[in-house]
Amino acid sequence: MTSTSQQPSSPMRGKGRVWLYGLLAVLVGLVVIGLLQRAWHHAALEREAADEAITRVVLIKPQPGPATREVDLPANLAAWYEAPIYAQVSGYVKMWYKDYGAHVKRGDLLAEVSTPSIDAQYAAAKAHYEVINARYKLALITTQRWTALRSTQAVSRQEVDVQAANAAAQRAELDAAAHEVERVEALENFKRIVAPFDGIVTSRLVNVGDYVNATGGNMSARGAMAELFSVADVHKIRVFVSVPQDFASVISPKISADLSVPQYPGRSFKARFLATANAFNAATRTVTTELVLDNPDGLLWPNSYATAHIHAPGDTNILIVPTNALIFRAQGMQVAKVVHNHITLLNVQAGTNYGMTTQILSGLSAEDEIVANPTADMLDGDEVKVVTPTRGYNDHKPKEALAVKNVTSNDLRRVGAMPPPDENNTDDADKTGGAVHDKPAVPSQQEQH
């Protein structure tokens, strides 16, 4: 009975053990898989954290300087010759003959001044001259007669010398009277106000009956002296431009300018270099530069405002880099060069600052690849990772910056106000290199997961 009852329970016990071992094996496998997955995720997170700790940089190469430097500056137009005409005698205006805008030749009569007192002085000076002339002639005849008697014993030598001296004195008085006549005659001529050169009457500040003063000109209602006329020669126009100090180094006879004036929109006038002051204004740090242009048709008027689009030869041998690629530190101006994915800081000498770009005079070669936007904490030897530039960022300079090489603060504000480029516009992508833009940007941490 006992042996018979124990035989059937043996297979059941073996099956239970198999299930138990299988269950234990599954549990162990699940634990092992969980531990492996945890270790794998931990390693992945460490790799991702280490990768994220490496700074991403975009590399650029220095570009050659522009062959032509351009800048827009305000300019003032002036006549080739311009003269305010004042009165040289005191009196009342008898008549004026030329009005605003009249074309005059040199010597043309502009106005006449009535001066009765000067007329009287002129007549008196001529009468005095005739009196002195008569005395001189008498003294001369007397001297000749006394000189003829000197060989006889009728007159002494002293008396002859006295008569000769008297004749000389009369001659001197005659010369003085002649000069007085010339002086008053010059005043008589100043009664006729004439044009000093060929030109245009740009102002007439006198009327018939106005009193004019010899010390200044026309007496205004406030008692101030003003010119009677202004005459300008406008066959050529002088253009005065105040050039900033950072652009003054290229001022030479090689520069030219296209002028635009508000009264002729869409039209430009070519001006050429004439002279420069060779000295800066201490208040504005600008140098006055003079240009000239022909004005045969008289389209441009003096004292007009214009915008001078100045073109000057540049130096292509001097490299330029974006201004935001420079690092300003106590060691001096530096750029961050990448060598085998590590930063090497180079000391450079900066030249002219164009606004968005800056000249590099030394310390950098055209083949060097530098960081486009280095961070403030970037140090020598730091490991970096080179990435593809973000689409539309650091691709090319804005069109406004290409049009004006010397970009001012107003230009930067204007460029900043421009709408962002349309991502669907493939024309810009083709112009800036479609192969570069087709590359995907660096994936974010969420996309990596």
Secondary structure, DSSP 8 states (H G I E B T S, - for coil): -HHHHHTTHHHHHHHHHHHHHHHHHHHHHHHHHHHHHHHHHHHHHHHHHHHHHSEEE-EE--EE--SEEEEEEEEEEEEEEEEEE--SS-EEEEEE---TT-EE-TT-EEEEEE-HHHHHHHHHHHHHHHHHHHHHHHHHHHHHHHHHGGGSSSS-HHHHHHHHHHHHHHHHHHHHHHHHHHHHHHHHHTTEEE-SSSEEEEEE---TT-EE-TTSSEE-TTS-EE-SEEEEEEEEEEEEEEEEGGGGGG-STT-EEEEE-TTSTT--EEEEEEEEEEEE-TTT-EEEEEEEEE-TT--S-TT-EEEEEEEEE--TTSEEEEGGG-EEETTEEEEEEEETTEEEEEE-EEEEE-SSEEEEEES--TT--EESS--TT--TT-BEEE----TTSSSS--HHHHH-SS--HHHHHHHHTS----TT-HHHHHHT-HHHHTS-----HHHH-
